[in-house]
């Protein structure tokens, strides 16, 4: 019987110890706008034997098996001020530090040690014993997941966080082999901390760059930090490499007298960026204090000239960017 694609799911839970799966449950579900689960990613190698016979005589083999998961989630605030949002464990596994101020706000920013946190990922189809699916559906547990985080906001759409996670390979198991004593018996799938985000609009959103209220079409941040999967004698691990954060900004082209984006691009000037979506109590803020914006293109949308900028987020005392939920 074929598996039902709609029953795919992702659970993420921060680990206490590297190499040891977290104590997760169905309540750690990640409600995703998009979800791609690649349960086996590997390097395919060939034995190209030279044996006097035309063509390859050797068999191929896979090396460095790993798990890759990509997920897009709503950039939303937590259900209660000063608590963690449902996407917090993924963010921390992407090198972000969490600061919770009870009853006030939650803050996330790149931490000094980007490899201090790892997460356990559980995915598959028909994950709960009580969830829809068939007995042959599979579940997979993958430990030591780390990754990269991205932010995207477009007018008229829900702002989102994009995660790409790499974890150590764990062999999937069939649902009908899972017993109540198994960690993979995740129980009913639910996420009490989930909260919807407001779409980007005139009423919901505030945006400024260098103190200018530019007409925003799109703003993004992409974590270009390489994620390294090691599979060597005495070293089976994941880690993040040298950090770099870039992005893109598309705005209605402003008057040069107010905002000379040609001169700013040539000078490499740095500016503060602020994006705030939602009202107090359900507010998501993405901000950075030192951002370079280089003009990449002048285009058209709705018969208006648009300006597209390539962004580079530079570190300062608050890091290259931060997110505040309040």
NUDRENLUM-792350 format. One record per residue (C-alpha): chain; x negated, y, z; residue in three letters; residue number from 1. Coordinates in nm, 3 decimals. Example, Ala and Ser with C-alpha at 12.3 -4.5 7.8 and 13.67 -1.06 7.14 Angstrom:
2
site unit:A; x:-1.230; y:-0.450; z:0.780; code:ALA; pos:1 .
site unit:A; x:-1.367; y:-0.106; z:0.714; code:SER; pos:2 .
***
This chain:
326
site unit:A; x:0.000; y:0.000; z:0.000; code:UNK; pos:1 .
site unit:A; x:-0.153; y:0.340; z:-0.093; code:UNK; pos:2 .
site unit:A; x:-0.250; y:0.589; z:0.174; code:UNK; pos:3 .
site unit:A; x:-0.046; y:0.908; z:0.209; code:UNK; pos:4 .
site unit:A; x:-0.264; y:1.213; z:0.137; code:UNK; pos:5 .
site unit:A; x:-0.039; y:1.433; z:0.352; code:UNK; pos:6 .
site unit:A; x:-0.140; y:1.241; z:0.666; code:UNK; pos:7 .
site unit:A; x:-0.504; y:1.354; z:0.650; code:UNK; pos:8 .
site unit:A; x:-0.621; y:1.538; z:0.962; code:UNK; pos:9 .
site unit:A; x:-0.924; y:1.673; z:1.147; code:UNK; pos:10 .
site unit:A; x:-1.009; y:1.672; z:1.516; code:UNK; pos:11 .
site unit:A; x:-1.310; y:1.868; z:1.646; code:UNK; pos:12 .
site unit:A; x:-1.443; y:1.862; z:2.000; code:UNK; pos:13 .
site unit:A; x:-1.767; y:2.008; z:2.134; code:UNK; pos:14 .
site unit:A; x:-2.014; y:1.752; z:2.270; code:UNK; pos:15 .
site unit:A; x:-2.182; y:1.766; z:2.608; code:UNK; pos:16 .
site unit:A; x:-2.479; y:1.560; z:2.490; code:UNK; pos:17 .
site unit:A; x:-2.647; y:1.528; z:2.152; code:UNK; pos:18 .
site unit:A; x:-2.575; y:1.189; z:1.997; code:UNK; pos:19 .
site unit:A; x:-2.288; y:1.112; z:2.235; code:UNK; pos:20 .
site unit:A; x:-1.931; y:1.149; z:2.113; code:UNK; pos:21 .
site unit:A; x:-1.712; y:1.399; z:2.293; code:UNK; pos:22 .
site unit:A; x:-1.404; y:1.293; z:2.488; code:UNK; pos:23 .
site unit:A; x:-1.144; y:1.400; z:2.232; code:UNK; pos:24 .
site unit:A; x:-0.771; y:1.355; z:2.192; code:UNK; pos:25 .
site unit:A; x:-0.490; y:1.441; z:1.953; code:UNK; pos:26 .
site unit:A; x:-0.459; y:1.779; z:2.124; code:UNK; pos:27 .
site unit:A; x:-0.794; y:1.874; z:1.968; code:UNK; pos:28 .
site unit:A; x:-0.640; y:1.875; z:1.620; code:UNK; pos:29 .
site unit:A; x:-0.749; y:2.159; z:1.387; code:UNK; pos:30 .
site unit:A; x:-0.447; y:2.296; z:1.193; code:UNK; pos:31 .
site unit:A; x:-0.606; y:2.371; z:0.855; code:UNK; pos:32 .
site unit:A; x:-0.500; y:2.576; z:0.556; code:UNK; pos:33 .
site unit:A; x:-0.731; y:2.359; z:0.346; code:UNK; pos:34 .
site unit:A; x:-0.913; y:2.040; z:0.439; code:UNK; pos:35 .
site unit:A; x:-1.162; y:1.824; z:0.251; code:UNK; pos:36 .
site unit:A; x:-1.306; y:1.521; z:0.426; code:UNK; pos:37 .
site unit:A; x:-1.595; y:1.346; z:0.252; code:UNK; pos:38 .
site unit:A; x:-1.646; y:1.034; z:0.466; code:UNK; pos:39 .
site unit:A; x:-1.960; y:0.924; z:0.283; code:UNK; pos:40 .
site unit:A; x:-2.208; y:1.165; z:0.130; code:UNK; pos:41 .
site unit:A; x:-2.553; y:1.031; z:0.050; code:UNK; pos:42 .
site unit:A; x:-2.855; y:1.062; z:-0.177; code:UNK; pos:43 .
site unit:A; x:-2.845; y:0.811; z:-0.461; code:UNK; pos:44 .
site unit:A; x:-3.188; y:0.673; z:-0.544; code:UNK; pos:45 .
site unit:A; x:-3.305; y:0.440; z:-0.820; code:UNK; pos:46 .
site unit:A; x:-3.559; y:0.161; z:-0.833; code:UNK; pos:47 .
site unit:A; x:-3.701; y:0.233; z:-1.177; code:UNK; pos:48 .
site unit:A; x:-3.913; y:-0.079; z:-1.204; code:UNK; pos:49 .
site unit:A; x:-4.175; y:-0.096; z:-1.475; code:UNK; pos:50 .
site unit:A; x:-4.151; y:-0.462; z:-1.577; code:UNK; pos:51 .
site unit:A; x:-4.186; y:-0.465; z:-1.953; code:UNK; pos:52 .
site unit:A; x:-3.811; y:-0.456; z:-2.015; code:UNK; pos:53 .
site unit:A; x:-3.644; y:-0.153; z:-2.180; code:UNK; pos:54 .
site unit:A; x:-3.423; y:0.051; z:-1.950; code:UNK; pos:55 .
site unit:A; x:-3.394; y:0.053; z:-1.574; code:UNK; pos:56 .
site unit:A; x:-3.430; y:-0.290; z:-1.425; code:UNK; pos:57 .
site unit:A; x:-3.383; y:-0.192; z:-1.062; code:UNK; pos:58 .
site unit:A; x:-3.065; y:-0.140; z:-0.865; code:UNK; pos:59 .
site unit:A; x:-2.961; y:0.195; z:-0.721; code:UNK; pos:60 .
site unit:A; x:-2.925; y:0.250; z:-0.348; code:UNK; pos:61 .
site unit:A; x:-2.792; y:0.517; z:-0.113; code:UNK; pos:62 .
site unit:A; x:-3.007; y:0.691; z:0.147; code:UNK; pos:63 .
site unit:A; x:-2.946; y:0.949; z:0.421; code:UNK; pos:64 .
site unit:A; x:-2.572; y:0.881; z:0.461; code:UNK; pos:65 .
site unit:A; x:-2.376; y:1.160; z:0.629; code:UNK; pos:66 .
site unit:A; x:-2.026; y:1.304; z:0.664; code:UNK; pos:67 .
site unit:A; x:-1.924; y:1.640; z:0.516; code:UNK; pos:68 .
site unit:A; x:-1.606; y:1.824; z:0.612; code:UNK; pos:69 .
site unit:A; x:-1.486; y:2.160; z:0.481; code:UNK; pos:70 .
site unit:A; x:-1.190; y:2.334; z:0.642; code:UNK; pos:71 .
site unit:A; x:-1.022; y:2.672; z:0.613; code:UNK; pos:72 .
site unit:A; x:-0.823; y:2.791; z:0.914; code:UNK; pos:73 .
site unit:A; x:-0.629; y:3.103; z:1.003; code:UNK; pos:74 .
site unit:A; x:-0.840; y:3.381; z:1.155; code:UNK; pos:75 .
site unit:A; x:-0.604; y:3.414; z:1.448; code:UNK; pos:76 .
site unit:A; x:-0.616; y:3.510; z:1.813; code:UNK; pos:77 .
site unit:A; x:-0.564; y:3.263; z:2.099; code:UNK; pos:78 .
site unit:A; x:-0.225; y:3.202; z:2.256; code:UNK; pos:79 .
site unit:A; x:-0.333; y:3.386; z:2.573; code:UNK; pos:80 .
site unit:A; x:-0.574; y:3.678; z:2.614; code:UNK; pos:81 .
site unit:A; x:-0.919; y:3.579; z:2.730; code:UNK; pos:82 .
site unit:A; x:-0.884; y:3.213; z:2.629; code:UNK; pos:83 .
site unit:A; x:-1.040; y:3.024; z:2.339; code:UNK; pos:84 .
site unit:A; x:-0.861; y:2.996; z:2.002; code:UNK; pos:85 .
site unit:A; x:-0.797; y:2.657; z:1.844; code:UNK; pos:86 .
site unit:A; x:-1.101; y:2.698; z:1.613; code:UNK; pos:87 .
site unit:A; x:-1.350; y:2.777; z:1.893; code:UNK; pos:88 .
site unit:A; x:-1.536; y:2.443; z:1.899; code:UNK; pos:89 .
site unit:A; x:-1.602; y:2.457; z:1.525; code:UNK; pos:90 .
site unit:A; x:-1.734; y:2.814; z:1.559; code:UNK; pos:91 .
site unit:A; x:-1.968; y:2.716; z:1.842; code:UNK; pos:92 .
site unit:A; x:-2.098; y:2.422; z:1.638; code:UNK; pos:93 .
site unit:A; x:-2.177; y:2.680; z:1.366; code:UNK; pos:94 .
site unit:A; x:-2.416; y:2.866; z:1.596; code:UNK; pos:95 .
site unit:A; x:-2.177; y:3.114; z:1.759; code:UNK; pos:96 .
site unit:A; x:-2.175; y:3.207; z:2.124; code:UNK; pos:97 .
site unit:A; x:-1.846; y:3.233; z:2.310; code:UNK; pos:98 .
site unit:A; x:-1.775; y:3.494; z:2.577; code:UNK; pos:99 .
site unit:A; x:-1.438; y:3.481; z:2.752; code:UNK; pos:100 .
site unit:A; x:-1.312; y:3.767; z:2.968; code:UNK; pos:101 .
site unit:A; x:-1.007; y:3.642; z:3.155; code:UNK; pos:102 .
site unit:A; x:-0.687; y:3.817; z:3.058; code:UNK; pos:103 .
site unit:A; x:-0.869; y:4.055; z:2.824; code:UNK; pos:104 .
site unit:A; x:-1.055; y:3.916; z:2.522; code:UNK; pos:105 .
site unit:A; x:-1.261; y:3.643; z:2.361; code:UNK; pos:106 .
site unit:A; x:-1.578; y:3.728; z:2.168; code:UNK; pos:107 .
site unit:A; x:-1.785; y:3.524; z:1.923; code:UNK; pos:108 .
site unit:A; x:-2.123; y:3.616; z:1.774; code:UNK; pos:109 .
site unit:A; x:-2.435; y:3.435; z:1.649; code:UNK; pos:110 .
site unit:A; x:-2.634; y:3.305; z:1.943; code:UNK; pos:111 .
site unit:A; x:-3.007; y:3.300; z:1.985; code:UNK; pos:112 .
site unit:A; x:-3.028; y:2.921; z:1.982; code:UNK; pos:113 .
site unit:A; x:-2.820; y:2.827; z:1.680; code:UNK; pos:114 .
site unit:A; x:-2.868; y:2.453; z:1.741; code:UNK; pos:115 .
site unit:A; x:-2.755; y:2.430; z:2.102; code:UNK; pos:116 .
site unit:A; x:-2.399; y:2.306; z:2.030; code:UNK; pos:117 .
site unit:A; x:-2.275; y:2.011; z:1.826; code:UNK; pos:118 .
site unit:A; x:-1.929; y:1.871; z:1.777; code:UNK; pos:119 .
site unit:A; x:-1.766; y:1.534; z:1.727; code:UNK; pos:120 .
site unit:A; x:-1.539; y:1.520; z:1.423; code:UNK; pos:121 .
site unit:A; x:-1.261; y:1.266; z:1.381; code:UNK; pos:122 .
site unit:A; x:-1.082; y:1.247; z:1.050; code:UNK; pos:123 .
site unit:A; x:-0.903; y:1.018; z:0.815; code:UNK; pos:124 .
site unit:A; x:-0.543; y:0.942; z:0.727; code:UNK; pos:125 .
site unit:A; x:-0.251; y:0.858; z:0.954; code:UNK; pos:126 .
site unit:A; x:-0.472; y:0.923; z:1.254; code:UNK; pos:127 .
site unit:A; x:-0.233; y:0.866; z:1.543; code:UNK; pos:128 .
site unit:A; x:-0.081; y:0.533; z:1.639; code:UNK; pos:129 .
site unit:A; x:0.249; y:0.722; z:1.643; code:UNK; pos:130 .
site unit:A; x:0.185; y:0.931; z:1.329; code:UNK; pos:131 .
site unit:A; x:0.311; y:0.851; z:0.978; code:UNK; pos:132 .
site unit:A; x:0.089; y:0.619; z:0.780; code:UNK; pos:133 .
site unit:A; x:0.019; y:0.257; z:0.714; code:UNK; pos:134 .
site unit:A; x:-0.189; y:0.001; z:0.899; code:UNK; pos:135 .
site unit:A; x:-0.466; y:0.008; z:0.638; code:UNK; pos:136 .
site unit:A; x:-0.522; y:0.385; z:0.678; code:UNK; pos:137 .
site unit:A; x:-0.868; y:0.459; z:0.811; code:UNK; pos:138 .
site unit:A; x:-1.014; y:0.673; z:1.088; code:UNK; pos:139 .
site unit:A; x:-1.373; y:0.794; z:1.116; code:UNK; pos:140 .
site unit:A; x:-1.572; y:0.932; z:1.408; code:UNK; pos:141 .
site unit:A; x:-1.881; y:1.140; z:1.324; code:UNK; pos:142 .
site unit:A; x:-2.108; y:1.292; z:1.589; code:UNK; pos:143 .
site unit:A; x:-2.358; y:1.580; z:1.600; code:UNK; pos:144 .
site unit:A; x:-2.164; y:1.794; z:1.353; code:UNK; pos:145 .
site unit:A; x:-2.305; y:2.141; z:1.290; code:UNK; pos:146 .
site unit:A; x:-2.233; y:2.376; z:1.007; code:UNK; pos:147 .
site unit:A; x:-2.171; y:2.718; z:0.861; code:UNK; pos:148 .
site unit:A; x:-1.889; y:2.966; z:0.912; code:UNK; pos:149 .
site unit:A; x:-1.740; y:3.211; z:0.665; code:UNK; pos:150 .
site unit:A; x:-1.479; y:3.486; z:0.688; code:UNK; pos:151 .
site unit:A; x:-1.242; y:3.599; z:0.413; code:UNK; pos:152 .
site unit:A; x:-0.966; y:3.860; z:0.405; code:UNK; pos:153 .
site unit:A; x:-0.769; y:3.959; z:0.094; code:UNK; pos:154 .
site unit:A; x:-0.477; y:4.197; z:0.072; code:UNK; pos:155 .
site unit:A; x:-0.146; y:4.012; z:0.089; code:UNK; pos:156 .
site unit:A; x:-0.306; y:3.690; z:0.218; code:UNK; pos:157 .
site unit:A; x:-0.375; y:3.536; z:0.557; code:UNK; pos:158 .
site unit:A; x:-0.730; y:3.610; z:0.677; code:UNK; pos:159 .
site unit:A; x:-0.925; y:3.290; z:0.717; code:UNK; pos:160 .
site unit:A; x:-1.235; y:3.132; z:0.860; code:UNK; pos:161 .
site unit:A; x:-1.412; y:2.877; z:0.640; code:UNK; pos:162 .
site unit:A; x:-1.616; y:2.598; z:0.796; code:UNK; pos:163 .
site unit:A; x:-1.850; y:2.351; z:0.627; code:UNK; pos:164 .
site unit:A; x:-1.967; y:2.083; z:0.869; code:UNK; pos:165 .
site unit:A; x:-2.229; y:1.810; z:0.835; code:UNK; pos:166 .
site unit:A; x:-2.233; y:1.517; z:1.078; code:UNK; pos:167 .
site unit:A; x:-2.407; y:1.185; z:1.123; code:UNK; pos:168 .
site unit:A; x:-2.239; y:0.901; z:0.937; code:UNK; pos:169 .
site unit:A; x:-2.006; y:0.678; z:1.133; code:UNK; pos:170 .
site unit:A; x:-1.837; y:0.380; z:0.970; code:UNK; pos:171 .
site unit:A; x:-1.460; y:0.424; z:0.923; code:UNK; pos:172 .
site unit:A; x:-1.228; y:0.172; z:1.083; code:UNK; pos:173 .
site unit:A; x:-0.880; y:0.058; z:0.980; code:UNK; pos:174 .
site unit:A; x:-0.593; y:0.185; z:1.194; code:UNK; pos:175 .
site unit:A; x:-0.469; y:-0.168; z:1.256; code:UNK; pos:176 .
site unit:A; x:-0.798; y:-0.253; z:1.431; code:UNK; pos:177 .
site unit:A; x:-0.771; y:0.039; z:1.676; code:UNK; pos:178 .
site unit:A; x:-0.658; y:-0.049; z:2.027; code:UNK; pos:179 .
site unit:A; x:-0.548; y:0.174; z:2.312; code:UNK; pos:180 .
site unit:A; x:-0.891; y:0.124; z:2.472; code:UNK; pos:181 .
site unit:A; x:-1.073; y:0.267; z:2.170; code:UNK; pos:182 .
site unit:A; x:-1.185; y:0.630; z:2.156; code:UNK; pos:183 .
site unit:A; x:-1.037; y:0.640; z:1.807; code:UNK; pos:184 .
site unit:A; x:-0.688; y:0.589; z:1.951; code:UNK; pos:185 .
site unit:A; x:-0.639; y:0.965; z:1.944; code:UNK; pos:186 .
site unit:A; x:-0.274; y:0.965; z:2.051; code:UNK; pos:187 .
site unit:A; x:-0.007; y:1.205; z:1.922; code:UNK; pos:188 .
site unit:A; x:-0.149; y:1.480; z:1.705; code:UNK; pos:189 .
site unit:A; x:-0.074; y:1.826; z:1.844; code:UNK; pos:190 .
site unit:A; x:-0.249; y:2.161; z:1.899; code:UNK; pos:191 .
site unit:A; x:-0.105; y:2.379; z:2.172; code:UNK; pos:192 .
site unit:A; x:-0.360; y:2.658; z:2.111; code:UNK; pos:193 .
site unit:A; x:-0.256; y:2.717; z:1.749; code:UNK; pos:194 .
site unit:A; x:-0.131; y:3.066; z:1.667; code:UNK; pos:195 .
site unit:A; x:-0.034; y:3.217; z:1.334; code:UNK; pos:196 .
site unit:A; x:-0.222; y:3.513; z:1.187; code:UNK; pos:197 .
site unit:A; x:-0.053; y:3.811; z:1.022; code:UNK; pos:198 .
site unit:A; x:-0.116; y:3.867; z:0.649; code:UNK; pos:199 .
site unit:A; x:-0.348; y:4.152; z:0.549; code:UNK; pos:200 .
site unit:A; x:-0.134; y:4.458; z:0.482; code:UNK; pos:201 .
site unit:A; x:-0.091; y:4.831; z:0.542; code:UNK; pos:202 .
site unit:A; x:0.119; y:4.761; z:0.851; code:UNK; pos:203 .
site unit:A; x:-0.096; y:4.485; z:1.001; code:UNK; pos:204 .
site unit:A; x:-0.455; y:4.576; z:0.917; code:UNK; pos:205 .
site unit:A; x:-0.713; y:4.846; z:0.983; code:UNK; pos:206 .
site unit:A; x:-1.035; y:4.861; z:0.780; code:UNK; pos:207 .
site unit:A; x:-1.326; y:5.101; z:0.765; code:UNK; pos:208 .
site unit:A; x:-1.680; y:5.107; z:0.626; code:UNK; pos:209 .
site unit:A; x:-1.923; y:5.371; z:0.752; code:UNK; pos:210 .
site unit:A; x:-1.625; y:5.540; z:0.914; code:UNK; pos:211 .
site unit:A; x:-1.445; y:5.570; z:0.579; code:UNK; pos:212 .
site unit:A; x:-1.093; y:5.427; z:0.549; code:UNK; pos:213 .
site unit:A; x:-1.157; y:5.259; z:0.214; code:UNK; pos:214 .
site unit:A; x:-0.867; y:5.090; z:0.037; code:UNK; pos:215 .
site unit:A; x:-0.950; y:4.725; z:0.092; code:UNK; pos:216 .
site unit:A; x:-0.889; y:4.453; z:-0.166; code:UNK; pos:217 .
site unit:A; x:-1.120; y:4.188; z:-0.019; code:UNK; pos:218 .
site unit:A; x:-1.398; y:4.149; z:0.235; code:UNK; pos:219 .
site unit:A; x:-1.596; y:3.834; z:0.308; code:UNK; pos:220 .
site unit:A; x:-1.887; y:3.701; z:0.511; code:UNK; pos:221 .
site unit:A; x:-2.071; y:3.384; z:0.416; code:UNK; pos:222 .
site unit:A; x:-2.318; y:3.202; z:0.638; code:UNK; pos:223 .
site unit:A; x:-2.599; y:3.095; z:0.401; code:UNK; pos:224 .
site unit:A; x:-2.795; y:2.916; z:0.673; code:UNK; pos:225 .
site unit:A; x:-2.911; y:2.577; z:0.544; code:UNK; pos:226 .
site unit:A; x:-2.785; y:2.274; z:0.737; code:UNK; pos:227 .
site unit:A; x:-3.051; y:2.004; z:0.750; code:UNK; pos:228 .
site unit:A; x:-2.974; y:1.636; z:0.792; code:UNK; pos:229 .
site unit:A; x:-3.277; y:1.437; z:0.910; code:UNK; pos:230 .
site unit:A; x:-3.294; y:1.059; z:0.868; code:UNK; pos:231 .
site unit:A; x:-3.652; y:0.964; z:0.941; code:UNK; pos:232 .
site unit:A; x:-3.819; y:0.716; z:1.173; code:UNK; pos:233 .
site unit:A; x:-3.753; y:0.842; z:1.529; code:UNK; pos:234 .
site unit:A; x:-3.541; y:1.133; z:1.403; code:UNK; pos:235 .
site unit:A; x:-3.173; y:1.100; z:1.314; code:UNK; pos:236 .
site unit:A; x:-3.029; y:1.447; z:1.364; code:UNK; pos:237 .
site unit:A; x:-2.871; y:1.761; z:1.225; code:UNK; pos:238 .
site unit:A; x:-2.993; y:2.116; z:1.265; code:UNK; pos:239 .
site unit:A; x:-2.946; y:2.467; z:1.125; code:UNK; pos:240 .
site unit:A; x:-3.231; y:2.641; z:0.945; code:UNK; pos:241 .
site unit:A; x:-3.318; y:3.008; z:0.909; code:UNK; pos:242 .
site unit:A; x:-3.008; y:3.223; z:0.935; code:UNK; pos:243 .
site unit:A; x:-2.879; y:3.459; z:0.666; code:UNK; pos:244 .
site unit:A; x:-2.535; y:3.617; z:0.638; code:UNK; pos:245 .
site unit:A; x:-2.409; y:3.772; z:0.313; code:UNK; pos:246 .
site unit:A; x:-2.071; y:3.868; z:0.174; code:UNK; pos:247 .
site unit:A; x:-1.863; y:4.071; z:-0.066; code:UNK; pos:248 .
site unit:A; x:-1.642; y:4.378; z:-0.043; code:UNK; pos:249 .
site unit:A; x:-1.390; y:4.489; z:-0.307; code:UNK; pos:250 .
site unit:A; x:-1.224; y:4.828; z:-0.262; code:UNK; pos:251 .
site unit:A; x:-1.039; y:5.080; z:-0.473; code:UNK; pos:252 .
site unit:A; x:-1.326; y:5.293; z:-0.606; code:UNK; pos:253 .
site unit:A; x:-1.343; y:5.599; z:-0.379; code:UNK; pos:254 .
site unit:A; x:-1.417; y:5.957; z:-0.485; code:UNK; pos:255 .
site unit:A; x:-1.792; y:6.008; z:-0.514; code:UNK; pos:256 .
site unit:A; x:-1.763; y:6.334; z:-0.322; code:UNK; pos:257 .
site unit:A; x:-1.637; y:6.136; z:-0.023; code:UNK; pos:258 .
site unit:A; x:-1.841; y:5.817; z:-0.064; code:UNK; pos:259 .
site unit:A; x:-2.133; y:5.814; z:-0.308; code:UNK; pos:260 .
site unit:A; x:-2.172; y:5.440; z:-0.343; code:UNK; pos:261 .
site unit:A; x:-2.435; y:5.476; z:-0.618; code:UNK; pos:262 .
site unit:A; x:-2.674; y:5.669; z:-0.393; code:UNK; pos:263 .
site unit:A; x:-2.596; y:5.442; z:-0.098; code:UNK; pos:264 .
site unit:A; x:-2.682; y:5.135; z:-0.304; code:UNK; pos:265 .
site unit:A; x:-3.011; y:5.280; z:-0.425; code:UNK; pos:266 .
site unit:A; x:-3.109; y:5.389; z:-0.072; code:UNK; pos:267 .
site unit:A; x:-3.013; y:5.056; z:0.086; code:UNK; pos:268 .
site unit:A; x:-2.827; y:5.245; z:0.356; code:UNK; pos:269 .
site unit:A; x:-2.680; y:5.044; z:0.645; code:UNK; pos:270 .
site unit:A; x:-2.330; y:5.109; z:0.776; code:UNK; pos:271 .
site unit:A; x:-2.080; y:4.975; z:1.026; code:UNK; pos:272 .
site unit:A; x:-1.793; y:4.757; z:0.903; code:UNK; pos:273 .
site unit:A; x:-1.468; y:4.704; z:1.094; code:UNK; pos:274 .
site unit:A; x:-1.171; y:4.483; z:1.009; code:UNK; pos:275 .
site unit:A; x:-0.885; y:4.450; z:1.260; code:UNK; pos:276 .
site unit:A; x:-0.575; y:4.244; z:1.189; code:UNK; pos:277 .
site unit:A; x:-0.267; y:4.209; z:1.408; code:UNK; pos:278 .
site unit:A; x:-0.132; y:4.398; z:1.708; code:UNK; pos:279 .
site unit:A; x:-0.276; y:4.414; z:2.060; code:UNK; pos:280 .
site unit:A; x:-0.231; y:4.074; z:2.219; code:UNK; pos:281 .
site unit:A; x:-0.259; y:3.899; z:1.883; code:UNK; pos:282 .
site unit:A; x:-0.549; y:4.091; z:1.731; code:UNK; pos:283 .
site unit:A; x:-0.841; y:3.947; z:1.536; code:UNK; pos:284 .
site unit:A; x:-1.138; y:4.177; z:1.475; code:UNK; pos:285 .
site unit:A; x:-1.435; y:4.107; z:1.249; code:UNK; pos:286 .
site unit:A; x:-1.705; y:4.373; z:1.275; code:UNK; pos:287 .
site unit:A; x:-2.073; y:4.437; z:1.205; code:UNK; pos:288 .
site unit:A; x:-2.292; y:4.736; z:1.292; code:UNK; pos:289 .
site unit:A; x:-2.561; y:4.709; z:1.023; code:UNK; pos:290 .
site unit:A; x:-2.437; y:4.614; z:0.678; code:UNK; pos:291 .
site unit:A; x:-2.598; y:4.694; z:0.344; code:UNK; pos:292 .
site unit:A; x:-2.357; y:4.732; z:0.050; code:UNK; pos:293 .
site unit:A; x:-2.502; y:4.710; z:-0.302; code:UNK; pos:294 .
site unit:A; x:-2.275; y:4.802; z:-0.593; code:UNK; pos:295 .
site unit:A; x:-2.230; y:4.494; z:-0.811; code:UNK; pos:296 .
site unit:A; x:-1.949; y:4.588; z:-1.048; code:UNK; pos:297 .
site unit:A; x:-1.682; y:4.839; z:-1.139; code:UNK; pos:298 .
site unit:A; x:-1.368; y:4.656; z:-1.246; code:UNK; pos:299 .
site unit:A; x:-0.994; y:4.696; z:-1.278; code:UNK; pos:300 .
site unit:A; x:-0.690; y:4.582; z:-1.087; code:UNK; pos:301 .
site unit:A; x:-0.339; y:4.718; z:-1.143; code:UNK; pos:302 .
site unit:A; x:-0.493; y:4.979; z:-1.376; code:UNK; pos:303 .
site unit:A; x:-0.705; y:5.116; z:-1.090; code:UNK; pos:304 .
site unit:A; x:-1.085; y:5.115; z:-1.086; code:UNK; pos:305 .
site unit:A; x:-1.224; y:4.881; z:-0.823; code:UNK; pos:306 .
site unit:A; x:-1.576; y:4.872; z:-0.680; code:UNK; pos:307 .
site unit:A; x:-1.732; y:4.540; z:-0.584; code:UNK; pos:308 .
site unit:A; x:-2.024; y:4.534; z:-0.342; code:UNK; pos:309 .
site unit:A; x:-2.264; y:4.258; z:-0.240; code:UNK; pos:310 .
site unit:A; x:-2.305; y:4.271; z:0.138; code:UNK; pos:311 .
site unit:A; x:-2.597; y:4.180; z:0.362; code:UNK; pos:312 .
site unit:A; x:-2.529; y:4.156; z:0.735; code:UNK; pos:313 .
site unit:A; x:-2.838; y:4.259; z:0.931; code:UNK; pos:314 .
site unit:A; x:-2.900; y:4.186; z:1.300; code:UNK; pos:315 .
site unit:A; x:-2.888; y:4.447; z:1.573; code:UNK; pos:316 .
site unit:A; x:-2.845; y:4.426; z:1.950; code:UNK; pos:317 .
site unit:A; x:-2.496; y:4.278; z:1.893; code:UNK; pos:318 .
site unit:A; x:-2.608; y:4.032; z:1.626; code:UNK; pos:319 .
site unit:A; x:-2.535; y:4.051; z:1.253; code:UNK; pos:320 .
site unit:A; x:-2.160; y:4.036; z:1.317; code:UNK; pos:321 .
site unit:A; x:-1.909; y:3.964; z:1.591; code:UNK; pos:322 .
site unit:A; x:-1.545; y:3.864; z:1.626; code:UNK; pos:323 .
site unit:A; x:-1.321; y:3.993; z:1.905; code:UNK; pos:324 .
site unit:A; x:-0.979; y:3.853; z:1.986; code:UNK; pos:325 .
site unit:A; x:-0.768; y:4.073; z:2.209; code:UNK; pos:326 .
***
